[in-house]
Amino acid sequence: MAAEIKKELGVESQLVRGGGGIFDVSVDSKRIFSKKEEGRFPSEKEIIDQLRAITSS
């Protein structure tokens, strides 16, 4: 996913390792996706679309 974000948006992303099956995506400390809340992993397109919406605001 990091490579796709870089390719599509030119933005470097960082993986912060956690535990317990947690998979959250955050931007500037604001969570935009939580696997625990959604019960699934996000698609790359879903995350990129959300990142585009944030950067165009």
Beta strands, then each sheet from edge to edge (+ up, - down):
strand 1: 24-27
strand 2: 30-34
sheet 1: 1+ 2-
end
